[in-house]
Structures are given as structure tokens and as C-alpha cells.
Amino acid sequence: MWCRCSPEREDFLIRNNGEKVAISSLDGRKFGLFLSEIHYDRIVTDDLIKVYNQLSSEGRDFEIVFVSCDSCEETFNMYFSDMPWLAVPFADSDTRERLHDHFGSFTEYYPDLLVIYDAAIGMVVNEEGLRAVAKYGVNGYPFTVKRYYELEAAAKKEQSLRSLLVSSSRDYLISNDGSKVAVSDLEGKIVAFYFWFNIPDKDGGPDKLTRVLAEIYRKLKEAGESFEVVLVPLDDNKSSYEQGLASMPWLAIPFEDEGCERLIRYFELWPFHLPTVLVIGADGKIMLKNYDSLIDDYGVLAWEAFPFSEEQLDLLPEKARAAQTLESLLVAGDLDYVIRKEGLKVPVKELVGKTILLFFAMNGSIWCQKFLPMLIEAYHKIKRMDSAFEVIYVPMGDMNTDPGAFEFFLRMPWLAVPVGDERIGSLENTLEVGYVNTMVVIGPTGQTITNNAATSLERYGADAYPFSGERIKEVEMAQTLESLLVAGDLDYVIGKEGLKVPVKELVGKTILLFFSARGSGTCRGFLPHLIEEYHKIKRMDSAFEVVNISMDSAFEVVNISMDKDQDSFEEFFSGMPWLALPFGDERKKSLERTFGGGPMASLVVIGPTGRTRTRYATRSLPAHGAEAYPCSVV
């Protein structure tokens, strides 16, 4: 292995006292390569030291070789000074780099690796040795994959509440008054293990997860359910532990009990998993991991998942939708208000019964900046139609990720959830908001009308209100060619040499709106094909009438140019055999907003009734040409 990885290597390893040890001393032995990233994990190293020392004291065949990727010798020496095993010398950078390149597949789960090598058979027997060490300690020896899965199968079979919570020195838990409760009293119950850090909220009280879990606990107890919570403390500060436990209604593992660390290893919980809540069934087996995620998504309503059967979990989203109110979305304890830009608090209860649009946005988003003027215009129009309408800005960034969030709010005429408010995360989870510029509409009953109001607003403006599916269908059915192409005196398109063609002469025809720009390579490449197919379609005769599709001359193309100057427009349009909107025509903005046209070839089809048949004719036309007409637009 050493020769393959580093043919020009040193022939020795070192101990932290400087002693040199011949590499040949590893011949025929089992050893682990401890490959560590630059940022060492102290917990991982300490666990490994305990296991190594115990194996050494028992005379078992096992060695470890530290392979650092540090570029600083001082840092290498500092960390290596705590390690009782061997190391590749810092000066032997060639070997260190080659070993890291060969074995170093670091992941978010394992920032350090322990590659187990058995020199007796000349092969790697486990590339995830740390997993076995962390979960099973010395019992994981010799840390092969086979041994790991043997232990996994045995643990799963033998797991019980007692095996999880009882140790040789303790068979009890403690309550918040310090009294002892036998673990046996919990057997046969469903038990939630709460892996907990004491991280008070900004007012010094319990954090949100603790508060909500306490309310769920209370509800289940009042309902007489066989349920318990066991606190697994992760704090190393006793006063913090005692202060937190005093406010909790459930039981806990004693402070600094070795069982806490053992449970973390057993369930393979890494720092980014914590805090978390997992549920153990009456049979002592895991029922549900990440119950805290359900609490994040559903709040106190997560108690409805009890007894955590598949059926109950499947019903939870439906129950959440049925129980949703504006207050369940926007009230969290004392946080029962939104704000105006002057800082004035507006109680959520004053908004109950109104239609509320939640505007999830970030100042740093180009799309949000572009969309804001359109939303402001629609907001004022809707308010004139219905005073029982309001918009609430939900800032998706905080003062660190989006320092301009409050200044962005100052441009808005509506309300907001304060920047950095804890309700923002809850709203994102509950309403499944995954990206900025999301607009969720909550109706007068508190139920969600749509989570995609942005698309409706972009296409139809204030006419989309109140954004229900029925209303959008009404707007779509009411669309005519004239509603799209006529704006006051602008009731025409143009042909060659600026000849005006009244829009009314196009009514009843199939119209293709070609969004184009001379500067777009896509448009230039698409144009010759479109011209060819245009002439073919124009020449079509009664043969197409046989298939009950009208193929007469009721077919026109209107070019909506995205060109930025008159000369570009005229040069590009001169090669087109169809009609166009005049350059700079104000109707272009409306059409672009409705259909999302941009500096790419985009072809929208309007049928003889004036309704949109497809926004994506550029997908079918290149594939099928004129033969697709009008199938490509149905």
C-alpha cells in the first residue's frame, strides 16, 4: 500500500515524542489510516483515543497512523501532541498528499476518515472505520464492514427501552424536581428522546422547539395517551442544564451521564443533526426519526401524528390544511402582530377575515426587485376593488444575509413580518416555500387559496384577484385577441413599410406571437425555420379541413420585438414576411408580462377564439414543422 501511494516515501513513521518507527513494523498487522481534514473534530479524536488506548491495554493487534493534510507544521505538531499513535512525518508531504488523494473521500458526515487496512491480506476492509468506532467503540473491533453489520443486526434485534436508557451504574431518570423515576416505569410507552442544547430565545425563555414540544406533551397527557419524553442533555454546563430542566415537564438523563454520549453515537447523530427528537415505540424500536422536523412543519398540530403510525403521519398534512387559520400561521406566543414601515404594530387578529397575500422575498434577488413595481401597481388596484385585502412582506433573509431587507420594505405600501422574526422559518416550512418571490394567498377563512400567485399576477395583474383557480379560469376564458393587442388608440399592428393593420382584421385567426431579438443567437437560428414553416402553413388547403381542423388563411404571425434600438428592430424585421408591433410600443410590456417573453425565441399561440393555446410552440414546431399545425398548439 505504501509503495503504491508513495514510491518516493520516507521509510519510517513517527510518534509525538519524535521517535521514528519503521513502516515495516506494520507488516501483517491491522491498522487504521486516520485521515483528517484541516479542521479537526475534537470529539472524534477523543473517542478514537479512548478506543485505541483500551485496545492497546488489552494487547489487541491494532495501530493507527495519523495522516494530516495541514500545511502548517505548528498546527500539525499541536494536534499530534495529543495522539498516542503513529503519524506520517509532516516533512513527508508527498506521502501525505498521495494517501489523501487515494483515500480521502471526505463528506459532511465524516470530516475525518479512518480507513481500516489489514496488511495480512493486503486490502482495505472498511473505508468508514470512524462510523464503527463512534457507534460501537471497542466492541466494533476489528472495525471491518462485516463486523459493523453484525453489530447493527444484533443491536436492532435486541434494542429495547432498557438497553437504550439503563447502564451498569444507573437504571433511573430524573424529573424536574430531582426525584428519581425507574426506567421500567416507561416500558410499554411511546417515548420521545429529546437531544437538547439549552439555547434560550432572545427573551431568555425556552427555545421554540422546547416550547412547542412541551405543548404537545401537555396535549397528549391530557388525552391520557401512553407517552413520555426523555431529555438527553448535550450541555456541558450544569447550571444551564438545571435551569433548562426546571422549566420542563418531562424526565431527563442526569447531567454528564455517559449514556448521553453513548446514545449520540448509537443513533449516529452528528452536530448538524442537533437538536433533534426521535421517537421510540412501545416495543423499544425506532418509530420516527426527526420528529422535530414535523414540529417545524406543523407546530403544535404535530401532536396529531400520535401514535406515529404510517396512517397517522399520512393524514397529518390534510389535518394541517383543515386546521389552518391566519392566526395559526402568524401567531407564535407573544409574537401576535405584523408591522408597518413606521414600526407600528398591527395585531394579527385585525387581519382575520381578510384575503392576505404573503410576499416571500429577498432584497438581493433580481427577480424580487423586478417584480416589486408590478405588485405595488396591482396592490393599489385590488385595494380599490376590495378593502379587505392586504399584503404582508415576509423577508427571507436576515440582517446578515440580506442587509438591505428593511430598506426594501420601506419601498412597500403594505405590512411585514419583522426581519429575522422566528415566524419566518415556520411560515416557510408550513407553506412549503422553497424559493424567493413566492406569493401565497390566504383566504378569509384562513385556508390557502394558492401558493403560486406570482404567476397569476405576472400574467393577469389585478384581474387575477382573488387568485382562486376558478377566477384564473374566468380570466383565461375572457381573454380575446383584442384584450391582448388593443390598448386605447393602439389598435393595430404593422406590416412592411409601417403599414397599419387593424387588430380587428385578425380576430378569428390563429395568431403566433413571436418574441424575438436580433441580438439573440437563438432567435437568429430559429428565424429561417419559422419563415419556412410559416409559408408552408399559409399554403395549406382543404386537405386539413378533412380532419376537422380549419386550415384556411386564418393564420398570422405577429412579431413582438425585444430589440433595444430602432435600427436593430427594423433590420431584423425586414427579413420577416409577417406583422409586428411597432418598436417601443407600450403593449410590449403587457405581452411580455403575460407570456414571459424575453431575448430568446419564444412562440405563443392564440387560437381563433382569442384564448391561449400554448406558450411553448417553439418546442413542437422544430420537431414537427408545419405538419404539427394546429396540433402543436392544442
C-alpha positions in Angstrom: 0.0 0.0 0.0 2.8 2.4 1.0 4.7 1.8 -2.3 1.6 2.2 -4.4 0.7 5.5 -2.8 4.1 7.0 -2.5 7.0 5.4 -4.3 9.5 8.1 -3.1 8.4 8.0 0.6 10.3 8.1 3.9 10.7 4.5 5.3 9.6 5.5 8.8 6.7 6.9 10.8 6.9 9.0 13.9 5.5 9.3 17.4 4.7 12.6 19.0 7.9 12.4 21.1 9.9 12.3 17.8 10.7 8.6 17.9 11.0 7.0 14.5 9.2 3.7 13.8 9.9 1.7 10.7 7.0 1.3 8.4 7.9 -2.4 8.2 6.6 -2.7 11.8 3.1 -2.6 10.3 3.6 -5.6 8.1 1.0 -8.3 8.7 -0.9 -6.0 11.2 -4.3 -4.4 11.3 -4.2 -0.6 11.3 -6.2 2.5 10.5 -5.2 5.5 8.5 -6.6 8.5 10.4 -7.0 11.0 7.6 -8.1 14.3 8.9 -9.2 17.5 7.2 -7.8 20.9 8.2 -10.5 21.5 10.8 -10.0 18.7 13.3 -13.0 17.3 15.1 -12.0 17.1 18.8 -14.9 14.8 19.7 -13.9 12.3 17.0 -10.3 12.4 18.1 -11.1 11.9 21.8 -13.4 8.9 21.0 -10.6 7.4 18.9 -8.0 7.9 21.6 -10.2 6.1 24.2 -10.7 3.1 21.9 -7.1 3.0 20.9 -5.8 3.1 24.5 -8.2 0.3 25.6 -7.3 -1.9 22.7 -3.6 -1.3 23.4 -4.0 -2.1 27.1 -5.7 -5.4 26.1 -2.9 -6.3 23.8 -5.0 -6.4 20.7 -3.5 -6.2 17.2 -4.3 -2.6 16.1 -2.4 0.5 15.2 -3.4 4.0 13.9 -1.4 6.2 11.6 -2.3 9.9 11.5 -2.2 11.4 8.0 -2.7 15.2 8.2 -3.5 17.5 5.4 -2.2 20.5 7.3 0.0 23.0 5.5 1.2 24.4 8.9 3.8 22.3 10.8 3.0 24.1 14.1 -0.7 23.2 13.8 0.3 19.6 12.9 2.5 19.3 16.0 -0.2 20.9 18.2 -2.8 18.3 17.3 -0.4 15.3 17.0 0.9 16.0 20.5 -2.4 14.6 22.0 -2.3 11.5 19.9 -0.9 8.2 21.3 -0.4 6.6 17.9 1.9 7.0 14.9 1.9 9.6 12.1 3.3 10.2 8.7 6.0 12.9 9.2 4.9 16.4 8.4 8.0 16.7 6.2 6.9 13.7 4.1 4.3 15.8 2.2 4.5 13.6 -0.8 3.2 10.5 1.1 0.6 12.6 3.0 -0.8 14.1 -0.3 -0.8 10.7 -2.1 -2.7 9.0 0.8 -5.2 11.8 0.9 -5.7 11.6 -2.8 -6.1 7.9 -2.7 -8.4 7.5 0.3 -9.7 10.9 1.3 -13.4 11.0 0.3 -14.5 13.4 3.0 -18.2 14.1 3.4 -20.4 16.3 5.5 -21.0 13.3 7.8 -17.3 12.4 8.2 -14.9 15.4 8.1 -12.3 12.8 9.3 -11.8 9.3 8.0 -10.4 6.1 9.4 -9.5 3.7 6.6 -9.0 0.2 8.1 -6.3 -1.8 6.4 -5.4 -5.4 7.1 -1.8 -5.9 6.0 -2.2 -9.7 6.5 -4.5 -9.9 3.5 -3.2 -6.7 1.8 -6.5 -4.9 1.4 -8.8 -2.2 2.8 -11.5 -3.8 4.9 -13.5 -0.6 5.8 -13.4 2.9 4.5 -15.7 4.2 7.2 -14.0 2.9 10.3 -15.0 6.0 12.3 -18.6 5.0 12.0 -17.9 1.7 13.7 -15.7 3.4 16.4 -18.3 6.1 17.1 -21.2 3.8 17.4 -19.7 0.7 19.0 -16.4 1.7 20.5 -14.1 -1.2 21.4 -16.9 -3.7 20.6 -16.5 -2.7 16.9 -13.1 -4.2 16.7 -11.6 -5.2 14.2 -13.8 -2.5 12.6 -14.5 -4.4 9.4 -17.7 -3.8 7.4 -18.7 -7.4 8.2 -18.3 -6.7 12.0 -20.2 -3.5 11.8 -23.2 -5.0 10.2 -23.1 -8.0 12.6 -23.4 -5.5 15.4 -26.1 -3.5 13.6 -28.3 -6.6 13.2 -27.8 -7.7 16.8 -28.5 -4.2 18.2 -31.6 -3.8 16.1 -32.9 -7.2 17.3 -32.0 -6.6 20.9 -32.9 -2.9 21.2 -35.3 -2.0 23.9 -36.0 1.0 26.1 -33.9 -0.6 28.8 -30.9 -1.2 26.5 -31.1 2.4 25.5 -31.5 4.1 28.9 -30.1 1.7 31.5 -26.4 1.5 32.3 -24.4 -0.5 34.8 -24.5 2.5 37.2 -28.0 3.8 36.6 -31.5 2.4 36.0 -33.4 5.6 36.5 -34.2 9.0 35.1 -34.8 12.2 37.0 -37.7 14.6 37.0 -37.5 18.4 37.2 -37.7 18.3 41.0 -34.8 16.0 41.2 -36.7 12.8 42.1 -35.7 9.5 40.5 -38.1 7.6 38.2 -37.3 4.0 37.3 -36.8 3.4 33.6 -39.0 0.3 34.0 -41.9 2.7 34.6 -41.7 3.8 31.0 -41.6 0.4 29.4 -44.6 -0.2 27.1 -44.9 3.5 26.4 -44.1 5.5 23.3 -41.0 7.6 24.3 -39.6 10.7 22.5 -35.8 11.2 23.0 -35.1 14.9 23.0 -31.4 15.6 22.3 -31.2 19.1 23.7 -28.9 22.1 24.0 -30.0 24.9 26.3 -30.3 27.8 23.8 -32.7 30.3 25.2 -34.7 32.6 22.9 -33.9 36.3 22.8 -36.1 36.9 25.8 -34.3 34.3 27.9 -37.1 31.8 27.8 -37.1 28.3 26.3 -36.4 27.9 22.6 -39.2 27.4 20.2 -38.7 23.6 19.8 -38.9 23.2 23.6 -42.0 25.3 23.9 -43.8 23.5 21.2 -42.8 20.1 22.4 -44.0 21.0 25.9 -47.4 21.9 24.5 -47.6 18.6 22.5 -46.6 16.8 25.7 -49.3 18.5 27.6 -52.0 17.7 25.0 -51.0 14.0 24.9 -51.0 13.7 28.6 -54.4 15.4 28.9 -55.7 13.0 26.3 -54.5 10.1 28.5 -52.0 8.8 25.9 -49.2 6.5 26.9 -46.4 8.9 26.0 -43.3 10.2 27.6 -40.4 12.5 26.7 -36.8 11.8 27.9 -34.3 14.7 27.8 -30.9 13.8 26.5 -28.8 16.8 27.6 -25.9 17.9 25.4 -24.8 20.8 27.5 -21.5 20.7 29.5 -22.7 23.5 31.9 -24.5 22.1 34.9 -26.3 25.3 35.8 -27.6 25.7 32.3 -28.8 22.1 32.4 -30.6 22.6 35.8 -32.1 25.9 34.6 -33.5 24.3 31.4 -34.8 21.1 33.1 -36.6 23.1 35.8 -39.0 24.5 33.2 -39.6 21.2 31.5 -42.5 18.8 32.4 -40.7 15.6 31.4 -37.9 13.3 32.6 -34.2 13.5 31.9 -30.9 11.6 31.9 -28.7 13.0 34.7 -26.1 15.7 33.8 -22.9 14.4 32.4 -24.1 10.8 32.3 -22.1 8.7 29.9 -25.4 7.4 28.5 -25.9 10.7 26.6 -22.7 10.3 24.6 -23.5 6.6 24.0 -26.9 7.5 22.6 -25.4 10.1 20.3 -23.0 7.5 18.9 -25.6 4.8 18.8 -28.1 6.9 16.7 -25.2 8.3 14.6 -26.1 11.9 15.4 -23.6 14.5 14.2 -23.6 18.1 15.3 -25.6 19.3 12.3 -28.4 16.9 13.3 -28.8 18.5 16.7 -31.0 19.3 18.5 -33.4 16.6 17.4 -36.3 14.5 18.6 -36.6 10.8 17.7 -39.5 8.5 18.8 -39.1 5.0 20.3 -42.1 2.7 20.1 -43.7 0.6 22.9 -41.5 -2.3 21.6 -38.3 -0.3 22.1 -37.7 0.1 18.4 -37.3 3.4 16.5 -40.7 4.6 15.1 -39.8 8.0 13.9 -36.6 10.0 13.3 -36.6 13.7 13.1 -39.9 14.3 14.9 -38.5 17.9 15.3 -38.9 18.3 11.5 -42.7 17.6 11.9 -42.8 20.1 14.7 -41.1 22.7 12.5 -43.6 22.0 9.7 -46.8 21.7 11.8 -46.1 23.3 15.2 -48.4 22.0 18.0 -50.5 20.2 15.4 -47.7 17.7 15.2 -49.3 16.0 18.2 -52.0 14.7 15.8 -49.3 12.3 14.4 -49.6 10.2 17.6 -49.2 7.2 17.8 -46.9 7.9 14.9 -48.3 5.1 12.7 -47.9 5.4 8.9 -51.6 6.1 8.6 -51.5 9.0 11.1 -48.4 10.5 9.5 -50.0 10.4 6.1 -53.1 12.2 7.5 -51.2 15.0 9.1 -50.9 17.3 6.0 -54.6 17.0 5.4 -55.4 17.8 9.1 -53.0 20.7 9.0 -54.7 22.2 6.0 -58.1 21.8 7.6 -57.0 23.4 10.8 -55.1 26.2 9.3 -56.1 29.8 10.2 -54.4 33.1 9.8 -53.6 33.1 13.5 -52.1 29.6 13.4 -49.8 30.9 10.6 -48.9 34.3 12.1 -49.1 34.0 15.8 -46.4 32.4 17.9 -46.7 33.2 21.6 -46.3 36.9 22.2 -45.5 37.4 18.5 -49.1 38.2 17.5 -48.5 41.2 15.3 -47.0 42.4 12.0 -45.6 45.8 11.4 -45.9 48.9 9.2 -42.8 50.5 7.9 -43.1 53.2 10.6 -42.6 50.4 13.1 -46.3 50.5 14.2 -47.5 47.0 15.3 -50.7 45.7 13.7 -52.4 42.8 15.7 -52.9 39.7 13.5 -56.5 39.5 14.9 -57.3 42.7 12.9 -56.4 40.9 9.7 -58.6 37.8 10.3 -61.4 37.6 7.7 -59.3 39.4 5.0 -57.6 38.0 2.0 -53.9 38.1 2.7 -51.1 37.8 0.2 -47.8 36.7 1.8 -44.9 38.0 -0.3 -41.8 35.9 0.4 -39.0 38.0 -1.0 -35.3 39.0 -0.6 -33.9 42.4 -1.4 -30.9 40.8 -3.0 -33.0 38.9 -5.6 -33.1 40.5 -9.1 -36.5 38.8 -9.6 -37.9 40.4 -6.5 -36.6 43.8 -7.4 -38.1 43.5 -10.9 -41.4 42.2 -9.6 -42.0 44.8 -6.8 -43.3 47.6 -9.0 -45.8 45.3 -10.7 -47.0 44.1 -7.3 -47.4 47.6 -6.0 -49.5 48.6 -9.0 -51.7 45.5 -8.6 -52.0 46.1 -4.8 -53.4 49.6 -5.2 -55.9 48.4 -7.9 -57.1 45.5 -5.7 -57.4 47.7 -2.6 -59.7 50.0 -4.6 -61.8 46.9 -5.5 -61.7 45.3 -2.1 -60.5 47.0 1.1 -60.5 43.6 2.8 -57.2 42.7 1.1 -53.7 43.1 2.4 -50.1 42.1 1.5 -47.6 41.0 4.1 -43.9 41.0 3.2 -42.0 38.0 4.6 -38.3 38.8 4.4 -36.4 35.6 3.6 -33.0 37.0 4.5 -31.8 38.3 7.9 -29.6 41.4 8.5 -26.5 39.3 7.8 -27.6 37.5 4.6 -29.7 40.4 3.3 -28.6 43.7 5.0 -31.0 45.7 2.7 -34.1 43.8 3.8 -35.6 46.7 5.8 -34.7 49.3 3.2 -36.5 47.0 0.7 -39.6 47.1 3.0 -39.6 50.9 3.1 -40.5 50.9 -0.6 -43.6 48.9 0.0 -47.1 50.3 0.9 -48.1 47.2 3.0 -47.3 45.3 6.2 -44.4 43.0 7.1 -43.2 40.3 9.4 -40.2 41.8 11.2 -36.8 41.0 9.7 -35.3 37.9 11.5 -38.6 37.0 13.2 -38.8 33.3 14.2 -42.2 33.0 12.5 -40.5 33.3 9.1 -39.0 29.8 9.2 -42.3 28.4 10.4 -44.1 30.1 7.5 -41.6 28.7 5.0 -42.0 25.2 6.4 -45.7 25.2 6.8 -46.5 26.7 3.4 -43.6 24.8 1.7 -41.9 27.9 0.4 -38.7 26.8 -1.3 -37.6 30.0 -3.2 -37.8 33.7 -3.2 -40.6 35.7 -4.9 -43.2 33.2 -3.8 -46.6 34.6 -3.2 -49.0 32.6 -1.1 -52.6 33.8 -0.8 -54.6 33.1 2.4 -58.4 33.4 2.1 -60.8 35.0 4.6 -61.3 31.6 6.3 -57.5 31.2 6.8 -57.2 28.5 4.2 -54.5 28.6 1.5 -56.1 29.7 -1.9 -52.8 29.3 -3.9 -49.1 29.2 -3.3 -48.4 30.4 -6.9 -50.0 33.8 -7.0 -46.8 35.3 -8.6 -47.5 33.6 -11.9 -51.2 34.8 -11.9 -50.2 38.3 -11.0 -47.5 38.4 -13.7 -49.9 37.2 -16.4 -53.1 39.0 -15.4 -52.3 41.7 -12.9 -55.1 42.8 -10.5 -57.6 40.9 -12.7 -56.4 37.7 -11.1 -57.8 38.6 -7.7 -58.7 36.7 -5.5 -56.3 34.3 -7.2 -58.6 31.2 -6.9 -58.5 28.5 -9.6 -62.0 29.5 -10.6 -61.0 33.1 -11.0 -58.0 32.3 -13.2 -60.2 30.2 -15.4 -62.6 33.0 -15.8 -59.8 35.4 -16.8 -58.4 32.9 -19.3 -61.9 32.3 -20.8 -62.5 36.0 -21.1 -59.2 36.6 -23.0 -59.6 37.8 -26.6 -57.2 38.9 -29.2 -58.3 42.5 -28.7 -57.8 42.3 -25.0 -54.2 41.3 -25.7 -53.4 43.6 -28.6 -55.5 46.7 -28.2 -54.7 49.5 -25.7 -56.7 52.6 -26.3 -55.8 54.1 -29.7 -53.1 51.4 -30.1 -55.5 49.1 -32.0 -53.2 48.0 -34.8 -50.0 46.1 -35.7 -47.8 46.9 -38.7 -46.7 45.3 -41.9 -43.9 46.2 -44.2 -43.0 49.9 -44.5 -45.1 50.7 -41.4 -48.4 49.8 -42.9 -51.0 49.6 -40.1 -53.2 46.5 -39.9 -56.2 46.9 -37.6 -56.3 44.2 -34.9 -60.0 43.6 -35.6 -58.9 42.2 -39.0 -57.0 39.4 -37.2 -59.9 38.4 -34.9 -60.9 34.8 -35.6 -57.5 33.8 -36.9 -54.8 31.7 -35.2 -52.1 34.2 -34.1 -48.5 33.3 -33.3 -46.8 35.9 -31.1 -43.1 35.7 -31.9 -40.9 37.2 -29.1 -37.6 37.9 -30.8 -34.4 39.9 -30.7 -31.8 40.3 -33.4 -29.0 40.0 -30.8 -30.2 36.6 -29.7 -28.4 33.7 -31.4 -31.3 31.5 -30.6 -33.7 33.9 -32.4 -31.4 34.2 -35.5 -31.1 30.4 -35.7 -34.8 29.8 -35.3 -36.0 32.5 -37.7 -35.2 30.7 -41.1 -37.0 27.6 -39.9 -40.0 29.7 -38.7 -40.2 31.5 -42.0 -40.1 28.2 -43.9 -42.9 26.7 -41.8 -44.9 29.9 -41.9 -45.1 29.8 -45.8 -46.0 26.1 -45.7 -48.9 26.7 -43.3 -50.1 29.7 -45.3 -50.2 27.5 -48.4 -52.2 24.7 -46.7 -55.6 23.9 -48.3 -58.8 21.8 -47.8 -56.9 18.7 -47.0 -56.6 19.8 -43.5 -60.3 20.6 -43.4 -60.9 16.8 -43.8 -59.5 16.2 -40.3 -62.0 18.8 -39.0 -59.3 21.4 -38.4 -59.8 24.7 -40.2 -56.7 25.3 -42.4 -57.7 28.4 -44.3 -55.8 31.6 -44.4 -56.8 32.5 -40.8 -53.2 32.3 -39.7 -50.9 35.2 -38.9 -47.6 35.8 -37.1 -47.2 39.0 -35.0 -43.6 39.8 -34.1 -43.1 41.3 -30.6 -39.5 42.6 -30.7 -37.3 42.6 -27.7 -34.7 44.7 -29.6 -33.2 47.6 -27.7 -33.0 50.1 -30.6 -35.0 51.1 -33.7 -32.2 50.2 -36.2 -31.9 46.6 -34.8 -35.6 46.2 -34.9 -36.0 47.4 -38.5 -33.1 45.3 -39.8 -34.3 42.1 -38.1 -38.0 42.7 -39.0 -37.1 43.4 -42.7 -36.4 39.8 -43.2 -39.8 38.6 -41.8 -42.8 38.1 -44.0 -45.3 38.8 -41.2 -46.7 41.5 -39.0 -45.2 43.3 -35.9 -45.9 45.6 -33.0 -44.2 48.9 -33.7 -40.8 49.4 -32.0 -41.1 50.7 -28.4 -44.9 50.0 -28.4 -46.2 50.1 -24.8 -48.2 46.9 -25.4 -44.9 45.0 -25.5 -44.6 45.3 -21.7 -48.1 43.9 -21.1 -47.5 41.0 -23.5 -44.1 40.3 -22.0 -45.6 40.3 -18.6 -48.5 38.0 -19.6 -46.4 35.5 -21.6 -42.9 35.9 -20.1 -41.2 36.8 -23.4 -37.5 37.7 -23.3 -34.5 37.9 -25.5 -34.9 34.3 -26.6 -37.1 32.8 -29.3 -40.5 32.4 -27.8 -43.6 31.5 -29.7 -47.1 31.9 -28.1 -50.2 30.6 -29.9 -53.5 32.4 -29.7 -56.4 30.4 -31.1 -59.3 31.8 -33.2 -61.4 32.4 -30.0 -58.7 34.6 -28.6 -57.6 32.2 -25.9 -54.1 31.0 -25.4 -53.5 27.5 -26.8 -49.8 27.2 -25.9 -46.9 29.2 -24.7 -44.4 26.6 -25.9 -44.8 26.3 -29.7 -41.1 26.5 -30.1 -40.9 23.0 -28.6 -43.2 21.4 -31.2 -42.5 23.5 -34.3 -38.8 22.5 -34.7 -39.7 18.8 -34.2 -42.7 18.5 -36.5 -42.8 21.7 -38.6 -45.9 22.7 -40.4 -47.4 19.2 -40.1 -47.9 19.9 -36.4 -50.3 22.8 -37.2 -52.5 23.2 -35.3 -51.7 20.1 -33.2 -48.7 21.8 -31.7 -51.0 24.5 -30.3 -53.8 22.4 -28.8 
